[in-house]
Amino acid sequence: GISWTASMLPRLYPEQSVLYKPVVLLFTVCRPGFFKASPHSPSCSKCPPHSYTLDEASTSCLCEEHYFRRESDPPTMACTRPPSAPRSAISNVNETSVFLEWIPPADTGGRKDVSYYIACKKCNSHSGLCEACGGHVRYLPQQTGLKNTSVMMVDLLAHTNYTFEIEAVNGVSDQNPGARQFVSVNVTTNQAAPSPVSSVKKGKITKNSISLSWQEPDRPNGIILEYEIKYFEKDQETSYTIIKSKETMITADGLKPGSAYVFQIRARTAAGYGGFSRRFEFETSPVSASSDQSQIPIIVVSVTVGVILLAVVIGFLLSGSCCDHGCGWASSLRAVAYPSLTWRCGYSKAKQDPEEEKMHFHNGHIKLPGVRTYIDPHTYEDPNQAVHEFAKEIEASCITIERVIGAGEFGEVCSGRLKLQGKREFPVAIKTLKVGYTEKQRRDFLGEASIMGQFDHPNIIHLEGVVTKSKPVMIVTEYMENGSLDTFLKKNDGQFTVIQLVGMLRGIASGMKYLSDMGYVHRDLAARNILINSNLVCKVSDFGLSRVLEDDPEAAYTTRGGKIPIRWTAPEAIAFRKFTSASDVWSYGIVMWEVMSYGERPYWEMTNQDVIKAVEEGYRLPSPMDCPAALYQLMLDCWQKDRNSRPKFDEIVSMLDKLIRNPSSLKTLVNASSRVSNLLVEHSPVGSGAYRSVGEWLEAIKMGRYTEIFMENGYSSMDAVAQVTLE
Ligand code: ACK
């Protein structure tokens, strides 16, 4: 019960006082600024940083203003504060996914337990008002407690403005009454395909037919143009039927009695097809099922009543009261007179719809329906007909030309604005046809619009329309703020993260997958023919008809007379004009190289002849600087001599998606010591006949000590070694 003050004690040491008790016992009382957590400790400790005591004999120190201590922090630990905001956040938008990356805060607040929290707000582009995103957004790996400095948000809405706030938090953030420390990033998502149909219900089932209905996908991401219904008899997947319908119901008929059928449905918007729904399995009734017989009276009744009603129907027809939707008087009447037949009405209606197509496929030999195929405008006798088939005519008065942004083969390229009726004015690029053109030039110029107008994909430049009825003749496309990719990359050398570069490559691959699915071979895929917008979305452009032969400054004449952009073109296309999607894949590999080296010229200043010779001899471009090994490997795969061994565009898209989802896979860079700059690397060191034995080859590459292991494992000849794959 006695309290001791410093003035009662003789001063011995500056930081402590000693009191002699009747028993010889050393007892210290701490001065202000010092503390002793346990009374049994022999000495006092100085208050740790950012803490103090005003009183003597303190057992702990108080934190300074804006500094805090967690309950679990030892009293000897400094008081800490919440971290400052994360820095340099960047975003990468991929359709309706957004990848965010940032660097840690400059001030961690003195703690090691910094993690990140992502707040998502959806903003109205007109009012600027934002609201919390709600539960539809998924965060990979998670929204809170992020330890890494990156996160991916998926399942966002298409064409929507989002603000993401990345907040750094630590163990004392919850004690801080002050403002949150975050960095925010604004993004606009792109067009996206609809989400899969999730709920499918069976309707009427007979021995030969199954009726289905379903709900619109949760996220249509646009206006649903049609549904595609794929079905097949269970375990007979190689022989399937496709029905297309604008309704959310169909009847599949001509089925076998008592058999199980598997159905899958997908929706299509202007952005393309969404994923197929999961499989839904339904069974037709057995032959003897009563359900079928039960229809007989209805049919009899319907025939009888039908005859009776015929006069009424004719009356309807004559008075012109037909169904607005073109569904036909018969079905609307049937639906009214016999509600039990409404399903058949829906079906009849769907069947009468000229838009509903039904196709059968066996063993996958026929191209999948729904993926439209490209029509070569050359197949039209009158090229004007082609352009009006695929491109909208725009009145010149709707276009305001603002400035010249470049020169095309046929005339100037300008930027400007387009104001269509009922729409807001928006920026566009305008290609003009110079005066004094020949008929062939006009045809070739508009040929590009006839091709572009057939495409509808977020990574293909979008055609707004053409002006052909007045002069100058113009092609109007969406405006891409950052212009051509090669120039943009050169201007911004070293400015992007690997993820941003991979995002660009993913977009290009996705556009090319769409083109190859359409059966269109680009022939001049190069970074100069990719446009990039302000969100860093890349779009494939340049679809000229004779473009490869005429207007690409990179194109050179080959010995066979064709004009080809040698550095970007696959050997078989140079040698015997075998242009295919596989030769586009080769060019894509070169675009990958251009992107990863920020617009470096492929093969530098080598002559075209030297490039052809080197590539034929098996040499390939070396890895760009700081290039992830996985990307360089993908480039080498695109440059396989055998075109069938090159990856397909869908495989490239999946591969890049995987890398984006797992950014740590991009951390392994091509070994700097094995990287040769400005020198080609021998891509096929084996099998080229250069080495007579495995031993000789291994010696040549300084791996002679492994000869025995190769032999033991059956790689005794160069041919066997050539078969070794990276897998
Ligand atoms: O690198 P750039 O600025 O991007 O210079 C070329 C120039 O016109 C000649 O082709 C630019 N360009 C072409 N199409 C578009 C477009 N849709 N949006 C923006 N710029 C474009 C290209």
Boltz pocket constraint, residues with backbone or C-beta under 6 A from the ligand:
constraints:
  - pocket:
      binder: B
      contacts: [[A, 405], [A, 406], [A, 407], [A, 408], [A, 413], [A, 428], [A, 429], [A, 461], [A, 477], [A, 478], [A, 479], [A, 480], [A, 481], [A, 482], [A, 483], [A, 484], [A, 485], [A, 487], [A, 531]]
      max_distance: 6.0
